[in-house]
Amino acid sequence: MKIHKWLASVAIALAVLVILLGAYTRLTDAGLACPDWPGCYGSLAIPQQAHAEQATLLYPDSPLETHKARSEMVHRYFAGALGCLIAALFVLSWRAGGRLRLLSGALLVLVIGQAALGMWTVTLALHPLVVTTHLLGGFAILTLLWLYRVELIRDPAHSPIVDGPGLPWLGNLACGVLLIQIALGGWTSSNYAAMACAEFPLCHSGWQQQLDWDEAFHLPLGHASYEFGVLGKEARQTIHIAHRLGAMATALLVGAFALGLIRHGAPLRGLGTLLLTLLLIQIALGLANVHLALPLANALAHNLVGAHLLVLCVLARRRLSHVVAPSLLSPVAIRSQV
């Protein structure tokens, strides 16, 4: 069991690193640094400048940029290691059965899907839908790994708490709007709309007359490459505005959920305080992205804090259980439900 817990902890650390490396690859425009998959210019090794001539012969339309290719291959190596570790967790949890088997099975399906999305990211030349789905898949893997690790603890202190219907439903809404906001963030990034509006709180004067919702949220098809975006200025502004409006809704609902957890008292106060702290940090990072013109370190932190906001929101919601009928509120009945 100690080895099992250790492997789950290592998997969580690897998932965080893979998310960070993926964001770095995307933000430094290295997503197409390797024109093939799973190797790079026909090799599984990181290409060196000495191989530039051979790389040009293989892919004349994709000149080798060694620093970008290195970023992409390092990301693939760690993603592959994470996939192997999740496969090992699946084997270990098969005998345990129950929730562990279910969670590990879901993780295995997700990581296989992530591998396919990684391939399509290259073959479909950074199509926004593929890139956004790839981002969501990475966040989902990290969240499920945390649920898996918590399930391994089997500590009664972390069992769901019977509560009234208000706070669990607020938790559902908070997790739902946060997931939508993360998808909007991925759509903003994959369509290169992060700097479409440099003003605050919304956009430049007259932006209301320049919205183009049809183009902003349709699937762009038929392009040879989607690197650096294919949408017009108005569509990118619309995506950016949608992300900001989503941020406001997320701040209200996640903030309300965090305050509800804090008011509930121990043992939920700590979770609520941490959730509120992460939310405030994420808001500050979002504002800094606009005012500082998307500095790399800040954008990476924005991505990573967003992932942990989702994890914490889901873990906090897990601690809550809907209220049961009065006749079932005996200690024995409650223990049987948790």
C-alpha beads as a LAMMPS data file, in Angstrom:
LAMMPS data file: protein, C-alpha beads

338 atoms
337 bonds

1 atom types
1 bond types

-500.0 500.0 xlo xhi
-500.0 500.0 ylo yhi
-500.0 500.0 zlo zhi

Masses

1 110.0

Atoms # bond

1 1 1 0.000 0.000 0.000
2 1 1 2.904 2.361 0.713
3 1 1 4.251 1.777 -2.796
4 1 1 0.753 2.300 -4.199
5 1 1 0.421 5.649 -2.414
6 1 1 3.931 6.660 -3.455
7 1 1 3.220 5.882 -7.111
8 1 1 -0.017 7.888 -6.964
9 1 1 1.858 10.848 -5.470
10 1 1 4.546 10.637 -8.170
11 1 1 1.812 10.498 -10.815
12 1 1 0.282 13.708 -9.427
13 1 1 3.678 15.446 -9.527
14 1 1 4.224 14.201 -13.100
15 1 1 0.760 15.403 -14.160
16 1 1 1.518 18.880 -12.818
17 1 1 4.835 18.890 -14.679
18 1 1 3.208 17.703 -17.918
19 1 1 0.569 20.451 -17.666
20 1 1 3.307 23.026 -17.081
21 1 1 5.421 21.726 -19.986
22 1 1 2.376 21.639 -22.255
23 1 1 1.549 25.254 -21.417
24 1 1 5.179 26.255 -21.982
25 1 1 5.204 24.501 -25.361
26 1 1 1.989 26.230 -26.387
27 1 1 2.946 29.689 -25.134
28 1 1 6.376 29.597 -26.801
29 1 1 4.799 28.575 -30.138
30 1 1 6.556 25.197 -30.111
31 1 1 3.458 23.084 -30.727
32 1 1 4.515 22.342 -34.314
33 1 1 8.244 22.302 -33.662
34 1 1 8.156 18.581 -34.465
35 1 1 6.197 18.045 -37.697
36 1 1 5.708 14.329 -37.009
37 1 1 4.524 12.197 -34.078
38 1 1 5.535 10.512 -31.792
39 1 1 9.092 11.195 -32.891
40 1 1 10.654 14.405 -34.110
41 1 1 12.000 14.562 -37.655
42 1 1 11.933 10.790 -37.850
43 1 1 13.704 10.143 -34.538
44 1 1 12.621 9.580 -30.950
45 1 1 15.657 11.536 -29.752
46 1 1 15.756 15.308 -29.358
47 1 1 17.048 16.660 -32.697
48 1 1 20.298 18.632 -32.610
49 1 1 21.451 21.417 -34.883
50 1 1 23.847 18.962 -36.542
51 1 1 20.774 17.162 -37.905
52 1 1 19.303 20.322 -39.469
53 1 1 20.221 19.314 -43.011
54 1 1 18.673 15.868 -42.644
55 1 1 15.590 17.406 -41.053
56 1 1 15.215 19.791 -43.976
57 1 1 15.363 16.887 -46.417
58 1 1 12.628 15.054 -44.487
59 1 1 10.367 18.076 -43.960
60 1 1 11.403 20.928 -46.276
61 1 1 8.411 23.047 -45.213
62 1 1 9.260 22.761 -41.488
63 1 1 12.753 24.095 -40.729
64 1 1 14.289 22.751 -37.527
65 1 1 14.305 25.052 -34.499
66 1 1 16.225 23.054 -31.935
67 1 1 15.099 24.952 -28.807
68 1 1 11.434 24.555 -29.730
69 1 1 11.858 20.922 -30.760
70 1 1 13.553 20.264 -27.428
71 1 1 10.554 21.718 -25.552
72 1 1 8.121 19.584 -27.522
73 1 1 10.083 16.341 -27.093
74 1 1 10.671 16.858 -23.361
75 1 1 6.916 17.352 -23.019
76 1 1 6.307 14.095 -24.896
77 1 1 8.822 12.183 -22.765
78 1 1 7.185 13.221 -19.502
79 1 1 3.697 12.642 -20.915
80 1 1 4.775 9.137 -21.927
81 1 1 6.172 8.500 -18.442
82 1 1 2.889 9.642 -16.924
83 1 1 0.979 7.288 -19.213
84 1 1 3.143 4.339 -18.123
85 1 1 2.644 5.252 -14.466
86 1 1 -1.134 5.443 -14.891
87 1 1 -1.065 2.020 -16.563
88 1 1 0.844 0.698 -13.522
89 1 1 -1.772 2.198 -11.181
90 1 1 -4.485 0.483 -13.215
91 1 1 -2.777 -2.890 -12.746
92 1 1 -2.287 -2.280 -9.010
93 1 1 -5.882 -1.194 -8.472
94 1 1 -7.453 -4.060 -10.441
95 1 1 -7.323 -6.392 -7.455
96 1 1 -8.567 -3.678 -5.098
97 1 1 -11.773 -3.197 -7.080
98 1 1 -14.384 -0.624 -6.119
99 1 1 -13.719 3.064 -6.671
100 1 1 -9.990 2.579 -7.182
101 1 1 -10.596 0.311 -10.167
102 1 1 -13.173 2.729 -11.569
103 1 1 -10.895 5.758 -11.159
104 1 1 -7.841 4.002 -12.589
105 1 1 -9.908 2.775 -15.549
106 1 1 -11.109 6.307 -16.238
107 1 1 -7.520 7.545 -15.977
108 1 1 -6.305 4.914 -18.434
109 1 1 -9.006 5.876 -20.955
110 1 1 -8.154 9.547 -20.512
111 1 1 -4.433 9.065 -20.999
112 1 1 -5.022 7.042 -24.181
113 1 1 -7.296 9.829 -25.390
114 1 1 -4.600 12.380 -24.510
115 1 1 -2.078 10.480 -26.621
116 1 1 -4.470 10.582 -29.580
117 1 1 -5.073 14.300 -29.037
118 1 1 -1.329 14.888 -28.881
119 1 1 -0.987 13.231 -32.275
120 1 1 -3.915 15.200 -33.732
121 1 1 -2.437 18.426 -32.387
122 1 1 0.408 17.852 -34.843
123 1 1 -1.451 16.227 -37.736
124 1 1 -4.255 18.811 -37.631
125 1 1 -1.765 21.664 -37.186
126 1 1 -2.980 23.058 -33.837
127 1 1 -6.692 22.989 -34.548
128 1 1 -8.285 25.023 -31.699
129 1 1 -10.797 22.306 -30.790
130 1 1 -8.038 19.700 -30.461
131 1 1 -5.776 22.013 -28.433
132 1 1 -8.614 23.016 -26.089
133 1 1 -9.733 19.410 -25.584
134 1 1 -6.113 18.416 -24.935
135 1 1 -5.928 21.062 -22.212
136 1 1 -9.160 19.867 -20.594
137 1 1 -7.922 16.278 -20.711
138 1 1 -4.754 17.208 -18.854
139 1 1 -6.727 19.004 -16.149
140 1 1 -9.114 16.043 -15.880
141 1 1 -6.204 13.612 -15.396
142 1 1 -4.756 15.723 -12.588
143 1 1 -8.167 15.954 -10.891
144 1 1 -8.807 12.196 -11.126
145 1 1 -5.322 11.445 -9.817
146 1 1 -6.069 13.533 -6.734
147 1 1 -9.361 11.709 -6.245
148 1 1 -7.477 8.429 -6.622
149 1 1 -4.877 9.496 -4.039
150 1 1 -7.570 10.573 -1.576
151 1 1 -9.357 7.248 -2.068
152 1 1 -6.140 5.439 -1.157
153 1 1 -6.008 7.206 2.203
154 1 1 -9.370 5.809 3.349
155 1 1 -9.303 8.210 6.298
156 1 1 -12.704 8.661 8.026
157 1 1 -11.748 12.293 8.548
158 1 1 -11.985 12.764 4.765
159 1 1 -15.347 11.043 4.351
160 1 1 -18.234 13.041 2.854
161 1 1 -20.104 15.235 5.304
162 1 1 -23.890 15.118 5.416
163 1 1 -25.133 18.628 4.683
164 1 1 -28.207 20.475 3.504
165 1 1 -28.921 20.754 -0.227
166 1 1 -27.702 24.349 -0.586
167 1 1 -23.936 23.974 -0.323
168 1 1 -23.618 20.789 -2.454
169 1 1 -25.628 22.392 -5.260
170 1 1 -23.509 25.524 -5.018
171 1 1 -20.478 23.256 -5.287
172 1 1 -21.916 21.667 -8.425
173 1 1 -22.438 25.093 -9.989
174 1 1 -18.972 26.285 -8.958
175 1 1 -17.251 23.223 -10.462
176 1 1 -19.382 23.467 -13.611
177 1 1 -18.732 27.152 -14.272
178 1 1 -15.028 26.649 -13.511
179 1 1 -14.831 23.874 -16.091
180 1 1 -16.544 26.086 -18.688
181 1 1 -14.163 28.931 -17.859
182 1 1 -11.142 26.658 -18.312
183 1 1 -12.519 25.616 -21.716
184 1 1 -12.970 29.298 -22.594
185 1 1 -9.385 29.927 -21.530
186 1 1 -8.193 27.108 -23.771
187 1 1 -10.273 28.446 -26.669
188 1 1 -8.826 31.925 -26.078
189 1 1 -5.266 30.636 -26.071
190 1 1 -5.649 28.253 -29.021
191 1 1 -7.172 31.039 -31.141
192 1 1 -4.424 33.475 -30.090
193 1 1 -6.964 35.861 -28.602
194 1 1 -5.280 36.459 -25.238
195 1 1 -4.232 39.985 -26.218
196 1 1 -7.232 40.827 -28.391
197 1 1 -8.302 43.350 -25.738
198 1 1 -5.571 45.218 -23.896
199 1 1 -7.950 47.422 -21.911
200 1 1 -9.794 46.714 -18.683
201 1 1 -12.404 45.779 -17.477
202 1 1 -13.703 44.844 -20.942
203 1 1 -12.285 46.208 -24.189
204 1 1 -11.743 49.399 -26.198
205 1 1 -14.588 51.828 -26.800
206 1 1 -17.165 50.591 -29.275
207 1 1 -16.383 46.919 -28.691
208 1 1 -20.097 46.138 -28.360
209 1 1 -20.602 46.866 -32.062
210 1 1 -17.686 44.648 -33.090
211 1 1 -18.755 41.350 -31.569
212 1 1 -18.935 38.354 -33.883
213 1 1 -20.327 35.386 -31.931
214 1 1 -20.921 33.245 -35.031
215 1 1 -17.296 33.268 -36.129
216 1 1 -15.885 33.183 -32.593
217 1 1 -17.456 29.854 -31.641
218 1 1 -17.708 27.912 -34.860
219 1 1 -15.194 25.230 -35.818
220 1 1 -12.720 26.672 -38.321
221 1 1 -12.037 24.019 -40.942
222 1 1 -10.065 23.681 -44.138
223 1 1 -6.882 25.485 -43.090
224 1 1 -3.434 24.015 -43.663
225 1 1 -2.294 25.329 -40.273
226 1 1 -3.948 27.043 -37.306
227 1 1 -0.726 28.320 -35.791
228 1 1 -1.043 31.988 -34.781
229 1 1 -4.805 31.816 -35.397
230 1 1 -7.078 32.023 -38.424
231 1 1 -9.963 34.082 -37.010
232 1 1 -10.557 37.763 -37.682
233 1 1 -10.028 40.600 -35.225
234 1 1 -13.695 40.834 -34.219
235 1 1 -13.955 37.100 -33.552
236 1 1 -10.863 37.155 -31.348
237 1 1 -12.194 40.126 -29.416
238 1 1 -15.466 38.254 -28.892
239 1 1 -13.624 35.214 -27.537
240 1 1 -11.626 37.417 -25.203
241 1 1 -14.746 39.201 -23.945
242 1 1 -16.470 35.837 -23.380
243 1 1 -13.511 34.695 -21.296
244 1 1 -13.665 37.847 -19.180
245 1 1 -17.411 37.519 -18.643
246 1 1 -16.837 33.898 -17.707
247 1 1 -14.189 35.021 -15.223
248 1 1 -16.748 37.255 -13.511
249 1 1 -19.281 34.424 -13.232
250 1 1 -16.567 32.070 -11.994
251 1 1 -15.397 34.550 -9.370
252 1 1 -18.957 34.934 -8.047
253 1 1 -19.862 31.236 -7.905
254 1 1 -16.512 29.812 -6.795
255 1 1 -16.145 32.664 -4.306
256 1 1 -19.616 31.975 -2.910
257 1 1 -18.808 28.262 -2.621
258 1 1 -15.539 29.027 -0.829
259 1 1 -17.291 31.362 1.605
260 1 1 -19.962 28.705 2.202
261 1 1 -17.251 26.184 3.073
262 1 1 -15.604 28.666 5.430
263 1 1 -18.904 29.444 7.177
264 1 1 -19.617 25.725 7.531
265 1 1 -16.735 25.537 9.992
266 1 1 -14.309 22.726 10.642
267 1 1 -13.305 20.558 8.852
268 1 1 -14.317 22.449 5.679
269 1 1 -12.956 25.853 6.693
270 1 1 -9.435 25.020 5.569
271 1 1 -10.605 23.879 2.130
272 1 1 -12.715 27.001 1.740
273 1 1 -9.861 29.285 2.745
274 1 1 -7.472 27.615 0.317
275 1 1 -10.055 27.723 -2.487
276 1 1 -10.703 31.432 -1.902
277 1 1 -6.964 32.153 -1.797
278 1 1 -6.354 30.359 -5.097
279 1 1 -9.305 32.198 -6.650
280 1 1 -7.903 35.601 -5.639
281 1 1 -4.461 34.643 -6.955
282 1 1 -6.005 33.532 -10.255
283 1 1 -7.878 36.826 -10.616
284 1 1 -4.649 38.745 -9.958
285 1 1 -2.772 36.640 -12.529
286 1 1 -5.514 37.237 -15.103
287 1 1 -5.318 41.003 -14.570
288 1 1 -1.522 40.860 -14.843
289 1 1 -1.785 38.954 -18.137
290 1 1 -3.655 41.916 -19.628
291 1 1 -1.690 44.764 -18.062
292 1 1 1.745 43.185 -18.620
293 1 1 1.005 41.885 -22.136
294 1 1 1.053 38.169 -21.311
295 1 1 4.498 37.582 -19.762
296 1 1 5.488 33.928 -20.027
297 1 1 5.971 33.225 -16.306
298 1 1 2.650 34.864 -15.450
299 1 1 0.787 32.963 -18.175
300 1 1 2.272 29.673 -16.965
301 1 1 1.213 30.442 -13.395
302 1 1 -2.296 31.332 -14.623
303 1 1 -2.547 27.931 -16.291
304 1 1 -1.237 26.015 -13.285
305 1 1 -3.403 27.815 -10.722
306 1 1 -6.448 27.180 -12.931
307 1 1 -5.708 23.442 -12.841
308 1 1 -5.421 23.438 -9.054
309 1 1 -8.582 25.512 -8.678
310 1 1 -10.459 22.748 -10.473
311 1 1 -8.821 20.058 -8.338
312 1 1 -9.629 21.856 -5.095
313 1 1 -13.199 22.656 -6.139
314 1 1 -13.853 18.985 -6.982
315 1 1 -12.213 17.762 -3.765
316 1 1 -14.253 20.238 -1.722
317 1 1 -17.459 19.126 -3.443
318 1 1 -16.527 15.519 -2.720
319 1 1 -16.559 16.288 0.992
320 1 1 -20.251 17.187 0.831
321 1 1 -23.212 14.850 0.666
322 1 1 -26.853 15.807 0.135
323 1 1 -29.066 15.790 3.212
324 1 1 -30.815 12.486 3.889
325 1 1 -34.234 11.758 5.327
326 1 1 -34.532 12.283 9.132
327 1 1 -35.171 8.568 9.681
328 1 1 -31.795 7.824 8.121
329 1 1 -29.792 10.229 10.227
330 1 1 -28.716 7.676 12.811
331 1 1 -24.940 7.227 13.223
332 1 1 -25.146 3.731 11.755
333 1 1 -27.035 4.936 8.675
334 1 1 -24.626 7.817 8.116
335 1 1 -21.587 5.528 8.378
336 1 1 -23.130 3.151 5.857
337 1 1 -23.604 5.963 3.346
338 1 1 -20.067 7.307 3.547

Bonds

1 1 1 2
2 1 2 3
3 1 3 4
4 1 4 5
5 1 5 6
6 1 6 7
7 1 7 8
8 1 8 9
9 1 9 10
10 1 10 11
11 1 11 12
12 1 12 13
13 1 13 14
14 1 14 15
15 1 15 16
16 1 16 17
17 1 17 18
18 1 18 19
19 1 19 20
20 1 20 21
21 1 21 22
22 1 22 23
23 1 23 24
24 1 24 25
25 1 25 26
26 1 26 27
27 1 27 28
28 1 28 29
29 1 29 30
30 1 30 31
31 1 31 32
32 1 32 33
33 1 33 34
34 1 34 35
35 1 35 36
36 1 36 37
37 1 37 38
38 1 38 39
39 1 39 40
40 1 40 41
41 1 41 42
42 1 42 43
43 1 43 44
44 1 44 45
45 1 45 46
46 1 46 47
47 1 47 48
48 1 48 49
49 1 49 50
50 1 50 51
51 1 51 52
52 1 52 53
53 1 53 54
54 1 54 55
55 1 55 56
56 1 56 57
57 1 57 58
58 1 58 59
59 1 59 60
60 1 60 61
61 1 61 62
62 1 62 63
63 1 63 64
64 1 64 65
65 1 65 66
66 1 66 67
67 1 67 68
68 1 68 69
69 1 69 70
70 1 70 71
71 1 71 72
72 1 72 73
73 1 73 74
74 1 74 75
75 1 75 76
76 1 76 77
77 1 77 78
78 1 78 79
79 1 79 80
80 1 80 81
81 1 81 82
82 1 82 83
83 1 83 84
84 1 84 85
85 1 85 86
86 1 86 87
87 1 87 88
88 1 88 89
89 1 89 90
90 1 90 91
91 1 91 92
92 1 92 93
93 1 93 94
94 1 94 95
95 1 95 96
96 1 96 97
97 1 97 98
98 1 98 99
99 1 99 100
100 1 100 101
101 1 101 102
102 1 102 103
103 1 103 104
104 1 104 105
105 1 105 106
106 1 106 107
107 1 107 108
108 1 108 109
109 1 109 110
110 1 110 111
111 1 111 112
112 1 112 113
113 1 113 114
114 1 114 115
115 1 115 116
116 1 116 117
117 1 117 118
118 1 118 119
119 1 119 120
120 1 120 121
121 1 121 122
122 1 122 123
123 1 123 124
124 1 124 125
125 1 125 126
126 1 126 127
127 1 127 128
128 1 128 129
129 1 129 130
130 1 130 131
131 1 131 132
132 1 132 133
133 1 133 134
134 1 134 135
135 1 135 136
136 1 136 137
137 1 137 138
138 1 138 139
139 1 139 140
140 1 140 141
141 1 141 142
142 1 142 143
143 1 143 144
144 1 144 145
145 1 145 146
146 1 146 147
147 1 147 148
148 1 148 149
149 1 149 150
150 1 150 151
151 1 151 152
152 1 152 153
153 1 153 154
154 1 154 155
155 1 155 156
156 1 156 157
157 1 157 158
158 1 158 159
159 1 159 160
160 1 160 161
161 1 161 162
162 1 162 163
163 1 163 164
164 1 164 165
165 1 165 166
166 1 166 167
167 1 167 168
168 1 168 169
169 1 169 170
170 1 170 171
171 1 171 172
172 1 172 173
173 1 173 174
174 1 174 175
175 1 175 176
176 1 176 177
177 1 177 178
178 1 178 179
179 1 179 180
180 1 180 181
181 1 181 182
182 1 182 183
183 1 183 184
184 1 184 185
185 1 185 186
186 1 186 187
187 1 187 188
188 1 188 189
189 1 189 190
190 1 190 191
191 1 191 192
192 1 192 193
193 1 193 194
194 1 194 195
195 1 195 196
196 1 196 197
197 1 197 198
198 1 198 199
199 1 199 200
200 1 200 201
201 1 201 202
202 1 202 203
203 1 203 204
204 1 204 205
205 1 205 206
206 1 206 207
207 1 207 208
208 1 208 209
209 1 209 210
210 1 210 211
211 1 211 212
212 1 212 213
213 1 213 214
214 1 214 215
215 1 215 216
216 1 216 217
217 1 217 218
218 1 218 219
219 1 219 220
220 1 220 221
221 1 221 222
222 1 222 223
223 1 223 224
224 1 224 225
225 1 225 226
226 1 226 227
227 1 227 228
228 1 228 229
229 1 229 230
230 1 230 231
231 1 231 232
232 1 232 233
233 1 233 234
234 1 234 235
235 1 235 236
236 1 236 237
237 1 237 238
238 1 238 239
239 1 239 240
240 1 240 241
241 1 241 242
242 1 242 243
243 1 243 244
244 1 244 245
245 1 245 246
246 1 246 247
247 1 247 248
248 1 248 249
249 1 249 250
250 1 250 251
251 1 251 252
252 1 252 253
253 1 253 254
254 1 254 255
255 1 255 256
256 1 256 257
257 1 257 258
258 1 258 259
259 1 259 260
260 1 260 261
261 1 261 262
262 1 262 263
263 1 263 264
264 1 264 265
265 1 265 266
266 1 266 267
267 1 267 268
268 1 268 269
269 1 269 270
270 1 270 271
271 1 271 272
272 1 272 273
273 1 273 274
274 1 274 275
275 1 275 276
276 1 276 277
277 1 277 278
278 1 278 279
279 1 279 280
280 1 280 281
281 1 281 282
282 1 282 283
283 1 283 284
284 1 284 285
285 1 285 286
286 1 286 287
287 1 287 288
288 1 288 289
289 1 289 290
290 1 290 291
291 1 291 292
292 1 292 293
293 1 293 294
294 1 294 295
295 1 295 296
296 1 296 297
297 1 297 298
298 1 298 299
299 1 299 300
300 1 300 301
301 1 301 302
302 1 302 303
303 1 303 304
304 1 304 305
305 1 305 306
306 1 306 307
307 1 307 308
308 1 308 309
309 1 309 310
310 1 310 311
311 1 311 312
312 1 312 313
313 1 313 314
314 1 314 315
315 1 315 316
316 1 316 317
317 1 317 318
318 1 318 319
319 1 319 320
320 1 320 321
321 1 321 322
322 1 322 323
323 1 323 324
324 1 324 325
325 1 325 326
326 1 326 327
327 1 327 328
328 1 328 329
329 1 329 330
330 1 330 331
331 1 331 332
332 1 332 333
333 1 333 334
334 1 334 335
335 1 335 336
336 1 336 337
337 1 337 338
